[in-house]
Amino acid sequence: MSQQTQTPPPETEYVTTTRIACDGGDGALGHPRVWLSIDEKLGYVECGYCDKRFVLKKD
């Protein structure tokens, strides 16, 4: 059985809403803007372009 290690996301941002946009930052060096939805049960979502993780803040 092989053991997998998870690589931490390159960047993590804590947010207060479940619907967020990611454009990779850095203006022209970013990526196309994508809209992401955080599953409240999971608590986070990762951008498919830049792997940035958006974590939903708990109250």
C-alpha positions as CSV (number, residue, x, y, z in Angstrom):
1,M,0.0,0.0,0.0
2,S,1.5,3.4,-1.0
3,Q,1.3,6.3,1.3
4,Q,0.3,9.6,-0.2
5,T,1.3,12.9,1.3
6,Q,-0.8,16.0,0.6
7,T,1.0,19.0,-0.7
8,P,-0.2,22.1,1.1
9,P,-1.9,24.7,-1.1
10,P,0.4,27.5,-2.3
11,E,-1.9,30.2,-0.8
12,T,-4.8,30.1,1.6
13,E,-7.4,32.9,2.0
14,Y,-10.1,32.9,4.7
15,V,-13.5,34.2,3.4
16,T,-16.9,34.9,4.9
17,T,-19.1,34.0,1.9
18,T,-19.6,30.7,0.1
19,R,-19.4,32.2,-3.4
20,I,-16.0,33.7,-4.3
21,A,-14.1,34.7,-7.5
22,C,-10.5,33.8,-8.2
23,D,-8.4,35.4,-11.0
24,G,-5.0,34.3,-9.8
25,G,-4.0,37.9,-8.9
26,D,-1.0,39.6,-10.4
27,G,-3.0,41.3,-13.2
28,A,-2.1,40.0,-16.6
29,L,0.0,37.2,-15.0
30,G,-3.1,35.7,-13.4
31,H,-5.7,33.4,-15.0
32,P,-9.2,33.8,-16.3
33,R,-11.7,34.7,-13.5
34,V,-13.6,31.8,-12.2
35,W,-16.4,31.7,-9.7
36,L,-16.2,29.0,-7.0
37,S,-18.7,27.8,-4.4
38,I,-17.7,26.5,-1.0
39,D,-19.5,23.4,0.2
40,E,-20.4,24.4,3.8
41,K,-19.9,20.8,5.0
42,L,-16.4,20.6,3.5
43,G,-15.5,24.2,4.5
44,Y,-13.2,25.0,1.7
45,V,-12.7,25.0,-2.1
46,E,-9.5,25.1,-4.2
47,C,-9.1,27.0,-7.5
48,G,-8.5,24.6,-10.4
49,Y,-6.1,27.0,-12.1
50,C,-3.8,28.2,-9.3
51,D,-4.7,25.8,-6.4
52,K,-5.4,28.7,-4.0
53,R,-7.5,27.4,-1.2
54,F,-10.5,29.5,0.0
55,V,-11.5,28.5,3.6
56,L,-14.9,29.5,5.0
57,K,-14.5,31.3,8.3
58,K,-16.6,29.8,11.1
59,D,-18.8,32.2,13.2
